[in-house]
Amino acid sequence: MTDLDELQDPGRRPRPRFTVLPEWAGVSTRLVHGAQRPDYNAGAVVPPVYRSTTFHFPSGFSEVTDRESLYEYTRLANPTTEVPAELLRDLEGGESARLFASGMGAFTSLLLSLVRTGDEVVALDMIYGGTMGVLADLLPRFGVTVRFVNERDAREPEKLLSEKTRLAVIESPTNPLLTVHDIARWAKAADAVGCLLAVDNTFATPINQNPLALGADVVYHSATKYLGGHSDLTAGAVVGPQDLLSRIDPRGDYGSVLDPFAAYLLGRSMKTLALRMARHNENGRRVSEALANHPRVREVRYPGRASAEEEEIASRQMRGRGGMVSVAIEGGAAAAEQFLHHLRFVHVASSLGGVDSLASVPGLTSHRHLPPKELERRGIDPGLIRFSFGIEDPDDLVRDLTEALDQLG
């Protein structure tokens, strides 16, 4: 076989290793130059998209002892999907990363792989609605006990976990109230009883926070959000130690496999993640400060603002606070709807984490499955709006929201 044959047919040889960057390389440098494969893909600077579902078996395939080192079938491995997985693994400081077709695909695969009949799962009762739905509806069908805990009790996780607990699931900051929880304290409590701690790091991203470094066992993401960053792809990810990741649907048998083209878009987007997060952080801070004293705003929720305790935790475990801000408008749902119609630069739409600023009403979108009494108990006001601020000029966003509030009278 010629050298060119090998370059154009990666299925004929073991997967090449990624370039190891020097330890002093900064995060933006790692995002741009990480996951490179010298002398591979015919020298292309931008890795191509491998659309093939299957790969040519090398001669003597029956004698291969390490089949995991070869490309065989895209559900098992694909050269394109490995690039963003490697970038995310490096950013989160994990040993391994797996990509999935969506954030819920990642989380569901994690659950089905790590718990079994008779286990207990402990989770916050203020987390993404889809996550709550899977925990509350799916796991009990298989004999798994799920116990939800409120945010007040979650301050003392050592009182919540027991030897029965197999897995603890938390977010920090939470969706949609942006409460900050002490990940290191949760990790210590989990270790004390021998359970695993899974942390949703979607809102913070690895630019602002690294749960694995704080003691979490596994991190998961809706990569659709900030990692993708342009509202044009759907993906999910799980990052952690190799021995744990090897147990999370290693052959893609649950079917939530990321498409190679979506993986290409994700790898492209991640190159600008640090730059985008710097502006998201600035915009979130600027808007939260500007709206805090507006007479039509009843409450501003932003990581660390709720109390001195949360500020101490946020300052200790986060490098930036992100672009998510939740605002409760005086006048309830009617005033919130009127306010949203006056906005120029904010799309009223679901999802988050893109370059465009978005606004949604959690009671009607992410948490619409909860009845009114449960929304009230959790502190989700009918006039609560969850903002995901993009990368627009901060002065423009502040002016846009302030003028829209002023028109409410």
C-alpha positions in Angstrom: 0.0 0.0 0.0 1.3 3.5 -0.9 1.5 6.3 1.6 -1.3 8.1 -0.3 -3.5 5.0 0.1 -3.0 5.1 3.8 -3.9 8.8 4.0 -7.1 8.4 2.0 -8.2 5.2 3.7 -8.0 5.5 7.5 -9.9 2.2 7.9 -6.8 0.4 6.7 -4.6 1.4 9.7 -5.0 2.0 13.4 -6.4 5.4 14.4 -3.7 8.1 14.6 -3.1 9.9 17.8 -3.7 13.6 18.3 -0.9 16.1 18.6 0.1 16.7 22.2 0.4 20.4 22.9 2.8 21.9 25.3 1.5 22.4 28.9 1.8 26.1 28.7 -0.6 26.4 25.7 -3.6 28.6 26.6 -7.2 27.6 26.2 -7.8 29.4 22.9 -4.6 27.9 21.5 -5.7 24.4 22.6 -9.1 24.9 21.0 -7.6 26.0 17.7 -4.6 23.7 17.5 -5.8 20.8 19.6 -7.2 17.5 18.1 -4.8 17.9 15.1 -3.4 14.8 13.3 -0.2 15.5 11.4 0.2 13.8 8.0 -3.4 12.7 8.1 -6.4 13.6 6.0 -4.1 14.5 3.1 -2.7 17.4 5.2 -6.0 19.3 5.3 -5.9 22.1 8.0 -9.7 21.7 8.5 -10.5 18.0 9.0 -12.9 16.6 6.4 -16.3 15.1 7.1 -16.3 11.3 6.9 -19.9 10.6 5.9 -19.1 6.9 5.4 -21.1 4.5 7.7 -18.7 1.6 7.1 -14.9 1.2 6.6 -12.8 -1.2 4.6 -11.5 -4.1 6.7 -7.7 -4.5 6.5 -6.3 -7.7 5.2 -6.1 -10.3 7.9 -8.9 -8.6 9.9 -9.7 -11.9 11.6 -6.2 -11.9 13.1 -6.5 -8.3 14.6 -6.4 -8.5 18.4 -7.2 -4.8 19.0 -10.3 -4.2 17.0 -11.0 -1.0 19.0 -8.0 0.6 17.3 -9.6 0.3 13.8 -12.5 2.2 12.2 -15.2 -0.3 11.5 -18.7 1.2 11.6 -19.7 4.9 12.3 -22.0 3.9 15.3 -18.8 2.6 17.0 -16.3 5.3 15.9 -15.8 7.9 13.1 -12.8 10.1 12.4 -14.9 13.3 12.3 -16.7 12.8 15.7 -13.3 12.1 17.4 -12.1 15.7 16.9 -14.7 17.6 19.0 -14.7 14.8 21.5 -10.9 15.3 22.0 -11.3 19.0 22.3 -13.9 18.7 25.0 -12.0 16.0 26.8 -9.0 18.3 27.0 -11.1 21.3 28.2 -12.9 19.4 30.9 -9.7 17.7 32.1 -11.1 14.2 31.6 -9.5 11.0 30.4 -12.2 10.3 27.8 -15.2 11.9 26.1 -18.1 10.5 24.2 -20.5 12.4 21.9 -24.2 11.8 21.4 -27.0 12.9 19.1 -28.4 15.3 21.8 -27.9 16.4 25.4 -30.8 14.2 26.4 -29.3 11.3 24.5 -26.1 11.8 26.5 -27.9 11.9 29.8 -30.2 9.0 29.1 -27.3 6.8 28.0 -25.4 7.8 31.2 -28.4 6.8 33.3 -29.1 3.5 31.6 -25.4 2.5 31.7 -24.7 3.4 35.4 -27.8 2.4 37.4 -29.8 -0.8 37.7 -32.8 -2.2 39.5 -32.7 -1.5 43.2 -30.5 1.5 43.0 -31.4 5.0 44.2 -30.8 8.2 42.3 -30.8 11.6 44.1 -31.3 14.7 42.0 -32.1 18.4 42.5 -35.7 19.2 41.9 -34.7 22.5 40.1 -33.0 21.2 37.0 -33.8 21.1 33.3 -37.3 19.9 32.6 -36.2 17.1 30.2 -33.8 15.8 32.8 -36.5 15.8 35.4 -38.8 13.9 33.1 -36.4 11.1 32.4 -35.6 10.7 36.0 -39.2 10.8 37.2 -40.8 8.8 34.4 -38.3 6.4 32.9 -36.2 5.1 35.8 -39.0 4.0 38.1 -40.2 1.7 35.3 -37.0 -0.3 35.8 -37.2 -0.4 39.6 -34.8 2.5 40.2 -35.8 4.8 43.0 -35.5 8.5 42.3 -35.5 11.1 45.1 -35.7 14.8 44.3 -34.3 17.3 46.8 -35.1 21.0 47.1 -32.5 23.7 46.8 -32.6 24.5 50.5 -31.8 20.9 51.5 -29.2 20.6 48.7 -27.0 22.9 50.7 -26.1 20.0 52.9 -25.6 17.0 50.6 -24.0 14.9 53.2 -27.5 14.7 54.9 -29.1 13.5 51.6 -27.0 10.7 50.3 -26.8 7.2 51.8 -25.3 3.9 51.0 -28.4 3.2 48.9 -27.6 6.0 46.6 -25.9 4.9 43.4 -25.9 8.2 41.5 -26.4 11.9 42.4 -27.4 14.4 39.6 -26.9 18.1 40.0 -26.7 21.3 37.9 -24.7 24.4 38.8 -25.9 27.0 37.9 -29.4 25.5 37.7 -32.0 25.9 35.1 -33.8 28.3 35.2 -33.1 30.0 38.6 -29.3 29.9 38.2 -28.7 28.7 41.7 -25.0 27.9 42.4 -24.3 24.6 44.3 -21.1 23.6 45.9 -19.8 20.9 43.6 -16.8 20.0 45.8 -19.1 19.5 48.8 -21.4 17.3 46.8 -18.4 15.3 45.5 -17.1 14.8 49.1 -20.5 13.6 50.2 -20.8 11.2 47.3 -17.4 9.8 48.0 -18.3 9.2 51.6 -21.2 6.8 50.7 -19.6 5.4 47.5 -22.0 6.9 44.9 -21.2 8.7 41.7 -21.7 12.4 41.1 -22.8 13.6 37.7 -22.8 17.3 36.9 -24.5 19.1 34.1 -22.0 21.7 33.0 -24.0 23.1 30.0 -24.7 26.6 31.5 -21.1 27.2 32.8 -19.1 25.4 30.0 -15.6 24.2 30.7 -14.4 27.8 30.0 -16.0 28.9 33.3 -16.0 25.8 35.4 -14.5 22.3 35.6 -16.6 19.9 37.8 -14.1 17.0 37.4 -11.4 19.1 39.0 -13.8 19.8 41.9 -14.3 16.1 42.4 -17.3 15.2 40.2 -17.1 11.7 38.6 -18.7 12.6 35.3 -19.7 15.7 33.4 -22.4 15.9 30.8 -23.4 18.6 28.3 -26.1 19.6 25.9 -23.5 20.5 23.2 -26.4 22.0 21.3 -26.0 25.1 23.5 -22.7 27.0 24.2 -20.4 24.3 22.7 -22.2 24.5 19.4 -22.9 28.2 19.9 -24.7 29.0 16.7 -28.1 27.3 17.1 -27.5 25.1 14.1 -26.6 21.7 15.5 -27.9 19.2 18.1 -25.4 17.2 20.1 -24.6 15.9 23.6 -21.5 14.8 25.4 -20.2 13.0 28.5 -16.7 13.4 29.9 -14.9 11.5 32.7 -12.4 8.9 33.6 -11.7 6.1 31.0 -13.0 3.3 33.2 -16.3 5.0 33.7 -16.7 6.2 30.1 -16.0 2.7 28.9 -19.3 1.6 30.6 -21.5 4.4 29.1 -23.0 2.8 26.0 -19.5 2.0 24.5 -20.8 0.6 21.3 -23.7 3.0 20.7 -26.2 0.3 21.2 -28.8 2.8 22.6 -28.7 4.5 19.2 -28.0 8.1 20.3 -25.0 8.5 17.9 -23.8 11.9 16.7 -24.0 12.4 12.9 -20.6 13.2 11.4 -21.7 16.5 9.8 -23.1 17.7 13.2 -19.7 16.6 14.7 -17.9 18.7 12.1 -20.0 21.7 12.9 -19.3 21.2 16.6 -15.6 21.0 16.1 -15.7 24.2 14.0 -17.7 26.0 16.6 -15.5 25.0 19.5 -12.6 26.8 18.0 -14.2 30.1 19.1 -15.7 28.9 22.4 -13.3 30.9 24.6 -13.9 34.1 22.6 -17.6 33.7 22.6 -17.8 32.9 26.4 -15.8 36.1 27.2 -18.6 38.1 25.5 -21.4 36.0 27.0 -19.9 36.5 30.4 -19.7 40.3 29.9 -23.2 40.6 28.5 -24.7 38.5 31.4 -22.9 40.7 34.0 -23.8 44.0 32.3 -27.5 43.2 31.9 -27.9 41.7 35.4 -26.4 44.9 36.9 -28.4 47.2 34.7 -31.8 45.6 35.5 -31.3 45.0 39.2 -32.7 48.4 40.2 -35.3 48.9 37.5 -38.8 49.5 39.0 -40.5 47.0 36.8 -38.1 44.2 37.7 -39.1 42.2 40.8 -36.0 40.0 40.9 -32.8 39.3 38.9 -31.3 35.8 39.1 -27.7 35.5 38.1 -25.0 33.1 39.4 -23.9 34.3 42.9 -26.4 37.1 43.3 -28.9 35.2 45.4 -26.9 35.3 48.7 -23.4 35.8 50.2 -23.1 32.1 50.5 -23.7 31.5 46.8 -21.4 34.4 45.9 -18.6 32.7 47.9 -19.2 29.4 46.1 -19.4 30.9 42.7 -16.2 32.9 43.2 -14.5 29.8 44.3 -15.6 27.3 41.6 -16.3 29.5 38.6 -14.0 31.6 36.4 -16.9 33.4 34.8 -20.7 33.6 35.4 -22.0 33.0 31.9 -24.6 34.6 29.8 -27.7 33.3 31.4 -29.9 35.8 33.4 -33.4 35.1 34.7 -35.7 38.1 35.4 -39.0 38.2 37.1 -41.2 41.1 35.8 -43.7 42.9 38.0 -47.2 42.2 36.7 -46.8 38.5 36.0 -47.2 36.7 32.8 -49.2 39.5 31.0 -46.4 42.0 31.7 -43.7 39.6 30.7 -45.4 38.9 27.4 -45.8 42.6 26.7 -42.2 43.2 27.6 -40.9 40.5 25.2 -42.9 42.0 22.3 -41.0 45.3 22.7 -37.5 43.8 22.4 -35.4 44.5 19.3 -32.3 42.3 19.6 -33.6 39.3 21.6 -35.5 36.5 19.9 -38.3 34.9 21.8 -37.3 31.3 21.4 -36.4 28.2 23.3 -32.9 26.9 23.8 -29.8 28.9 24.8 -26.1 29.4 24.3 -26.0 30.8 20.8 -24.5 34.0 19.4 -28.0 35.4 19.2 -29.7 36.6 22.4 -32.8 34.5 23.2 -35.6 34.8 25.8 -38.0 32.1 26.9 -40.7 31.8 29.7 -39.7 28.6 31.6 -43.3 27.9 32.7 -44.3 27.7 29.0 -41.1 26.0 27.6 -38.5 24.0 29.5 -40.7 23.4 32.6 -44.1 23.4 31.0 -44.7 19.9 32.2 -45.0 21.1 35.8 -48.4 22.1 37.2 -48.9 25.7 38.5 -48.5 24.7 42.1 -45.2 22.9 41.4 -43.9 25.9 39.5 -44.8 28.2 42.4 -43.2 25.8 44.9 -40.0 25.8 42.9 -39.9 29.6 42.6 -40.7 29.8 38.9 -42.8 32.9 38.8 -45.4 33.3 35.9 -43.5 36.5 35.0 -40.1 34.8 35.0 -38.1 35.2 31.8 -34.9 33.3 31.2 -32.5 35.1 29.0 -29.5 33.7 27.1 -27.5 36.7 26.1 -25.5 36.3 22.9 -22.5 38.2 21.6 -24.1 41.5 20.6 -22.7 44.7 21.9 -23.5 45.0 25.7 -24.6 48.6 25.5 -27.1 47.7 22.8 -28.6 44.9 24.9 -28.8 47.0 28.0 -30.6 49.8 26.1 -32.9 47.3 24.4 -34.1 45.7 27.6 -34.3 49.0 29.5 -36.4 50.7 26.9 -38.7 47.7 26.6 -39.2 47.8 30.4 -39.8 51.5 30.3 -42.7 51.0 27.8 -44.5 48.9 30.4 -45.3 52.2 32.3 
